[in-house]
Amino acid sequence: MKMFNRKSCFTKQLLIVGVISGFLSLYVNSFGQDGNAGINQANTQVRSYFASGTSLMYAIGAIVGLIGAVKVYQKWNAGDPDTGRVAAAWFGSCVFLVVVATVIKAFFGI
């Protein structure tokens, strides 16, 4: 059996790490951009998603409202005594979704 030479093994590892870090620094330097430009680009992209995001929240609120109305109607027809509590919970969740969408738009000035 051949014994490992620690000095030779360390030298190979050091060489591999040096080559990898060299390629990595070349990659980062060639594709890097100004930090402010990147932040402004991210800001623009996130703001462009807000309109569709708030519309999505309104749609989810409408679906939750319809499901809640059906659930409350079923409980009311079954004669359950906690119909008012269930109706308040479903109505509250719909109002919460609408309020959150409106607050997000107002908070970010969109």
C-alpha positions as CSV (number, residue, x, y, z in Angstrom):
1,M,0.0,0.0,0.0
2,K,1.1,3.5,-0.8
3,M,1.2,6.0,2.1
4,F,-0.2,9.5,1.7
5,N,2.3,12.3,1.7
6,R,0.7,15.1,3.7
7,K,2.8,17.8,2.1
8,S,1.9,16.7,-1.4
9,C,-1.8,16.4,-0.5
10,F,-1.9,19.9,1.1
11,T,-0.1,21.4,-2.0
12,K,-2.7,19.8,-4.3
13,Q,-5.6,21.2,-2.2
14,L,-4.0,24.6,-2.1
15,L,-3.6,24.6,-5.9
16,I,-7.3,23.6,-6.4
17,V,-8.5,26.3,-4.0
18,G,-6.4,28.9,-5.8
19,V,-7.7,27.9,-9.2
20,I,-11.3,28.0,-8.0
21,S,-10.9,31.4,-6.3
22,G,-9.3,32.8,-9.4
23,F,-12.2,31.7,-11.6
24,L,-14.7,33.0,-9.1
25,S,-13.0,36.4,-8.9
26,L,-13.0,36.6,-12.7
27,Y,-16.7,35.7,-12.8
28,V,-17.7,38.2,-10.1
29,N,-15.6,41.0,-11.7
30,S,-17.0,40.5,-15.2
31,F,-20.7,40.3,-14.2
32,G,-20.7,42.8,-11.2
33,Q,-22.7,46.0,-11.3
34,D,-23.0,49.1,-9.3
35,G,-24.7,48.6,-6.0
36,N,-27.0,51.6,-6.3
37,A,-28.1,50.5,-9.8
38,G,-28.9,47.0,-8.5
39,I,-31.0,48.4,-5.6
40,N,-32.9,50.7,-7.9
41,Q,-33.6,47.9,-10.3
42,A,-34.9,45.7,-7.5
43,N,-37.0,48.6,-6.2
44,T,-38.5,49.1,-9.7
45,Q,-39.3,45.4,-10.1
46,V,-40.9,45.0,-6.7
47,R,-43.0,48.0,-7.2
48,S,-44.2,46.7,-10.6
49,Y,-45.5,43.5,-8.8
50,F,-47.7,45.5,-6.3
51,A,-50.6,46.1,-8.7
52,S,-51.0,42.5,-9.6
53,G,-50.3,41.4,-6.0
54,T,-53.1,43.6,-4.6
55,S,-55.5,42.4,-7.3
56,L,-54.6,38.9,-6.3
57,M,-55.4,39.7,-2.7
58,Y,-58.8,41.2,-3.7
59,A,-59.5,38.0,-5.7
60,I,-58.6,35.8,-2.8
61,G,-60.8,37.9,-0.6
62,A,-63.7,37.4,-2.9
63,I,-63.2,33.6,-3.0
64,V,-62.9,33.5,0.7
65,G,-66.1,35.5,1.0
66,L,-68.0,33.2,-1.3
67,I,-66.8,30.1,0.6
68,G,-67.6,31.8,3.9
69,A,-71.1,32.7,2.7
70,V,-71.8,29.1,1.7
71,K,-70.4,27.8,5.1
72,V,-72.6,30.3,7.1
73,Y,-75.6,29.4,5.0
74,Q,-75.1,25.7,5.7
75,K,-74.8,26.3,9.4
76,W,-77.8,28.6,9.4
77,N,-80.0,26.0,7.6
78,A,-78.7,23.3,10.0
79,G,-79.8,25.4,13.0
80,D,-76.3,25.7,14.6
81,P,-76.2,28.1,17.5
82,D,-72.8,29.5,16.6
83,T,-73.8,30.9,13.1
84,G,-73.1,34.5,14.2
85,R,-69.6,33.7,15.4
86,V,-68.8,31.8,12.1
87,A,-70.2,34.6,10.0
88,A,-68.1,37.2,11.9
89,A,-65.0,35.1,11.5
90,W,-65.4,34.7,7.7
91,F,-66.4,38.4,7.2
92,G,-63.4,39.5,9.3
93,S,-61.0,37.5,7.2
94,C,-62.4,39.1,4.0
95,V,-62.1,42.5,5.5
96,F,-58.6,41.8,6.7
97,L,-57.4,40.8,3.2
98,V,-58.9,44.0,1.6
99,V,-57.5,46.2,4.4
100,V,-54.0,44.6,4.1
101,A,-54.0,45.2,0.3
102,T,-55.0,48.8,0.7
103,V,-52.5,49.5,3.5
104,I,-49.7,48.0,1.5
105,K,-50.5,50.2,-1.5
106,A,-50.7,53.3,0.8
107,F,-47.5,52.4,2.8
108,F,-45.4,52.0,-0.3
109,G,-46.9,54.9,-2.1
110,I,-48.2,53.0,-5.1
